[in-house]
Amino acid sequence: MNSAKHPIQAVQRTLDIVDVLKEKREARVTDIADELDFSKGTIHCHLATLEQNGYVVKNGQQYSLGLQFIDLAHHATDRVDIYDITRAEVDKLAAESGEMALFTVEEHGEGICLYKAEGEDAVQTELYVGYRNELYHTAVGKVLLAFMPEERREEIIRETNFEQITPNTITDPGKLRAQLTEIRERGIAYNHEETIQGLVGLGAPIRDQDGTLYGAVSLIGPVSRMEDERLTEELPKLIRRAVNIVEVNITSL
C-alpha cells in the first residue's frame, strides 16, 4: 500500500484506534492509549468523536466498533459492478463443489475477499469478507497477478516482501514470474499448500471481452479432497462455468 506524502496525523491516529478495536474487539481507553503510546485524553477525544458518528459504541468502560461500518461496507462493495452476479455464482459454486468458494479483487496490491460461500463440507479457516492477503502465495492472488497489466504486476512484485509461510511457498520472484506465465496459458492458478499446510486452492480470472480484469473466483479445500482428476478436471470445470456466466453478464453492464 502506498504511503501518503503528507499524512494528516489526527486522521492516522483515528484509523489506528479503529485498527486496535478491530483486533481486540473491545478495549478501554487505557488499553488503547497503552497500545498506541498516546495520552488517555487524546484517545478519549477521538473515541468520543467516533461514538458521536456511530463508528464506535461504548458499553461501560469498553469501546467496540459500531455497526455504521456495515453501511460503509455496503457502499464499498456496491461500487463493484459485478458483485451481485458474482455472489450468486459463488453460492452455486460452493453448493456444487461442497467446498469454500471466494470472490476476490485486487486493491493496493493485496487480494481482498469480497464474498465467501461455504459448501456442505467446507473447511473452517480465518477467511472472512474483507480479509486481505498478499497475492504471491494464494491461488486467487496468483491468478490476479497473472492477468493484470504487466506494469502493474511488476510493480506489485517489486514491492512484495516474500516470506516462507510454508515449505511450499514461492519466495523467488523469478520462479513466481515463471509460474504466472503457466497460469496465463492454463487459465487456472493453484495453491499447493503455500498458505496453509493441508489446504489446496484453485482460481480463475473474471475478464471482459477486452481482457480487462474484474476479479477472480476460487475454491479452497483440504488436500485429501483436492487431488487427482477432481483437482485438475472436475473443479476447474465448475469454476470456469461460474466465471463464464459472470463474464457473459459483464457485456450488459
C-alpha positions as CSV (number, residue, x, y, z in Angstrom):
1,M,0.0,0.0,0.0
2,N,1.4,3.4,-1.0
3,S,2.4,5.8,1.8
4,A,0.9,9.3,1.8
5,K,3.4,12.1,1.1
6,H,1.8,14.4,3.7
7,P,-0.3,12.3,6.1
8,I,-2.7,14.0,8.5
9,Q,-1.7,12.8,11.9
10,A,-5.1,13.2,13.5
11,V,-6.7,11.1,10.8
12,Q,-4.0,8.4,11.1
13,R,-4.5,8.3,14.9
14,T,-8.2,7.8,14.4
15,L,-7.6,4.9,12.0
16,D,-5.0,3.4,14.4
17,I,-7.7,3.4,17.1
18,V,-10.1,1.7,14.7
19,D,-7.5,-0.9,13.9
20,V,-6.9,-1.6,17.6
21,L,-10.6,-2.1,18.2
22,K,-10.8,-4.4,15.2
23,E,-8.0,-6.6,16.6
24,K,-9.1,-6.6,20.2
25,R,-12.9,-6.5,19.6
26,E,-13.3,-4.2,22.6
27,A,-10.9,-2.1,24.7
28,R,-10.8,0.5,27.4
29,V,-9.3,4.0,26.8
30,T,-6.3,2.9,28.9
31,D,-5.7,-0.2,26.8
32,I,-5.8,1.8,23.5
33,A,-3.6,4.5,24.9
34,D,-1.0,2.0,26.0
35,E,-1.2,0.2,22.7
36,L,-0.7,3.3,20.6
37,D,1.5,5.3,23.1
38,F,-0.8,8.3,23.3
39,S,-2.3,10.1,26.2
40,K,-5.7,8.9,27.6
41,G,-7.1,12.3,26.9
42,T,-6.2,12.2,23.3
43,I,-7.6,8.7,22.8
44,H,-10.8,9.7,24.7
45,C,-11.4,12.7,22.4
46,H,-11.0,10.5,19.3
47,L,-13.3,7.8,20.7
48,A,-16.0,10.4,21.6
49,T,-16.0,11.7,18.1
50,L,-16.2,8.2,16.6
51,E,-19.0,7.4,19.0
52,Q,-20.9,10.6,18.1
53,N,-20.9,9.5,14.5
54,G,-21.8,5.9,15.1
55,Y,-18.5,4.3,14.4
56,V,-17.8,3.0,17.9
57,V,-20.2,2.1,20.8
58,K,-19.4,2.3,24.5
59,N,-20.5,-0.4,26.9
60,G,-19.4,0.6,30.4
61,Q,-15.7,1.3,30.1
62,Q,-15.3,-0.8,27.0
63,Y,-15.4,0.5,23.4
64,S,-16.0,-1.5,20.3
65,L,-16.7,-0.9,16.6
66,G,-20.1,0.3,15.7
67,L,-22.5,-1.0,13.0
68,Q,-22.0,2.1,11.0
69,F,-19.1,0.3,9.4
70,I,-21.6,-2.1,7.8
71,D,-23.1,0.8,6.0
72,L,-19.7,1.8,4.7
73,A,-19.0,-1.8,3.6
74,H,-22.3,-1.9,1.7
75,H,-21.3,1.2,-0.3
76,A,-17.8,-0.1,-0.8
77,T,-19.0,-3.4,-2.4
78,D,-21.7,-1.6,-4.3
79,R,-19.1,0.1,-6.5
80,V,-18.0,-3.3,-7.7
81,D,-20.3,-3.7,-10.8
82,I,-20.2,-7.4,-10.9
83,Y,-20.7,-8.0,-7.2
84,D,-24.3,-9.3,-7.3
85,I,-24.0,-11.6,-10.2
86,T,-20.7,-13.0,-8.9
87,R,-22.1,-13.6,-5.5
88,A,-24.9,-15.7,-7.0
89,E,-22.4,-17.8,-8.9
90,V,-20.1,-18.2,-5.9
91,D,-23.1,-19.5,-4.0
92,K,-23.8,-22.1,-6.7
93,L,-20.1,-23.0,-6.9
94,A,-19.9,-23.7,-3.2
95,A,-23.1,-25.8,-3.2
96,E,-21.9,-27.8,-6.2
97,S,-18.4,-28.4,-5.0
98,G,-19.1,-28.7,-1.3
99,E,-16.1,-26.6,-0.6
100,M,-15.4,-22.9,0.3
101,A,-15.8,-20.6,-2.7
102,L,-14.5,-17.0,-2.8
103,F,-14.8,-13.8,-4.9
104,T,-11.6,-11.7,-4.6
105,V,-10.4,-8.5,-6.2
106,E,-7.1,-6.7,-6.0
107,E,-6.7,-3.4,-4.2
108,H,-3.5,-1.7,-3.1
109,G,-1.5,-4.7,-4.2
110,E,-3.4,-7.2,-2.0
111,G,-6.2,-9.6,-2.6
112,I,-9.4,-8.5,-0.8
113,C,-12.1,-11.2,-0.2
114,L,-15.4,-9.5,-1.2
115,Y,-17.6,-12.6,-0.8
116,K,-17.4,-16.1,0.7
117,A,-19.7,-19.0,0.5
118,E,-19.4,-22.4,2.2
119,G,-20.5,-25.7,0.8
120,E,-21.6,-28.6,2.9
121,D,-18.0,-29.9,3.5
122,A,-16.2,-26.6,3.6
123,V,-13.2,-26.3,5.8
124,Q,-13.2,-23.7,8.6
125,T,-10.5,-21.0,8.1
126,E,-9.9,-17.5,9.3
127,L,-11.0,-16.1,6.0
128,Y,-13.8,-13.6,6.2
129,V,-15.3,-10.9,3.9
130,G,-12.8,-8.1,3.9
131,Y,-9.8,-10.4,4.6
132,R,-6.6,-9.2,2.9
133,N,-3.8,-11.4,1.7
134,E,-0.5,-11.0,-0.2
135,L,-1.0,-12.1,-3.8
136,Y,2.0,-14.3,-4.3
137,H,1.0,-17.3,-2.2
138,T,-2.7,-17.8,-2.9
139,A,-4.4,-19.3,-5.9
140,V,-6.7,-16.3,-6.4
141,G,-3.8,-13.9,-5.8
142,K,-1.6,-15.6,-8.4
143,V,-4.4,-15.6,-10.9
144,L,-4.9,-11.8,-10.3
145,L,-1.2,-11.2,-10.8
146,A,-1.1,-13.3,-13.9
147,F,-3.9,-11.5,-15.7
148,M,-3.4,-7.9,-14.6
149,P,-1.4,-5.5,-16.8
150,E,2.3,-6.3,-16.9
151,E,3.3,-2.9,-15.5
152,R,1.0,-3.2,-12.5
153,R,2.2,-6.9,-11.9
154,E,5.8,-5.9,-11.9
155,E,5.2,-3.0,-9.5
156,I,3.5,-5.3,-7.0
157,I,6.2,-8.0,-7.3
158,R,8.9,-5.4,-6.7
159,E,7.1,-4.1,-3.6
160,T,6.3,-7.6,-2.2
161,N,8.1,-8.8,0.9
162,F,8.3,-12.5,0.2
163,E,8.0,-14.7,3.3
164,Q,8.4,-18.5,3.6
165,I,4.9,-19.1,5.1
166,T,5.1,-22.9,4.4
167,P,7.7,-25.1,2.9
168,N,5.8,-24.8,-0.4
169,T,5.6,-21.0,-0.6
170,I,7.3,-19.4,-3.6
171,T,9.7,-16.8,-2.4
172,D,11.7,-16.2,-5.5
173,P,10.3,-13.5,-7.9
174,G,11.8,-15.3,-10.9
175,K,10.0,-18.6,-10.1
176,L,6.8,-16.7,-9.4
177,R,7.0,-15.0,-12.8
178,A,7.5,-18.4,-14.5
179,Q,4.5,-19.8,-12.7
180,L,2.4,-16.8,-13.7
181,T,3.3,-17.4,-17.3
182,E,2.0,-21.0,-16.9
183,I,-1.2,-19.7,-15.3
184,R,-1.9,-17.4,-18.2
185,E,-1.5,-20.3,-20.6
186,R,-3.7,-22.7,-18.5
187,G,-6.2,-20.2,-17.2
188,I,-6.2,-21.7,-13.8
189,A,-4.0,-21.0,-10.8
190,Y,-3.2,-23.4,-8.0
191,N,-2.1,-23.0,-4.4
192,H,-0.5,-26.3,-3.3
193,E,-0.3,-25.8,0.5
194,E,1.5,-22.5,0.0
195,T,-0.5,-20.5,2.5
196,I,-1.7,-23.2,5.0
197,Q,-0.3,-26.7,5.1
198,G,-3.1,-29.2,4.3
199,L,-5.1,-26.7,2.2
200,V,-5.2,-26.5,-1.6
201,G,-6.8,-23.8,-3.7
202,L,-7.5,-23.1,-7.3
203,G,-8.8,-20.0,-9.0
204,A,-9.7,-18.4,-12.4
205,P,-9.9,-14.8,-13.5
206,I,-13.0,-12.8,-14.4
207,R,-12.4,-10.7,-17.5
208,D,-14.4,-8.9,-20.2
209,Q,-14.1,-9.3,-23.9
210,D,-11.2,-6.7,-24.0
211,G,-9.3,-8.7,-21.3
212,T,-10.0,-6.2,-18.5
213,L,-9.6,-7.9,-15.2
214,Y,-12.5,-7.6,-12.8
215,G,-11.5,-10.1,-10.1
216,A,-11.2,-13.8,-9.6
217,V,-13.2,-16.8,-8.3
218,S,-11.6,-19.6,-6.3
219,L,-12.2,-22.8,-4.3
220,I,-10.4,-23.9,-1.2
221,G,-10.4,-27.4,0.4
222,P,-8.3,-30.0,2.2
223,V,-5.5,-31.7,0.2
224,S,-7.3,-35.1,0.9
225,R,-10.2,-34.0,-1.3
226,M,-8.3,-31.7,-3.7
227,E,-6.3,-34.2,-5.8
228,D,-6.2,-36.2,-9.0
229,E,-8.9,-35.6,-11.5
230,R,-11.1,-33.7,-9.1
231,L,-8.4,-31.0,-8.8
232,T,-7.3,-31.0,-12.4
233,E,-10.6,-31.5,-14.2
234,E,-13.8,-31.5,-12.1
235,L,-13.3,-28.4,-10.0
236,P,-11.7,-26.3,-12.8
237,K,-14.7,-27.1,-14.9
238,L,-17.0,-25.8,-12.2
239,I,-15.0,-22.7,-11.7
240,R,-14.8,-22.0,-15.5
241,R,-18.6,-22.4,-15.8
242,A,-19.2,-19.9,-12.9
243,V,-16.7,-17.4,-14.4
244,N,-18.3,-17.8,-17.9
245,I,-21.7,-16.8,-16.6
246,V,-20.3,-13.7,-14.9
247,E,-18.3,-12.7,-17.9
248,V,-21.4,-13.0,-20.2
249,N,-23.2,-10.7,-17.9
250,I,-20.4,-8.2,-17.9
251,T,-21.3,-7.4,-21.5
252,S,-24.6,-5.9,-20.4
253,L,-23.1,-3.6,-17.8
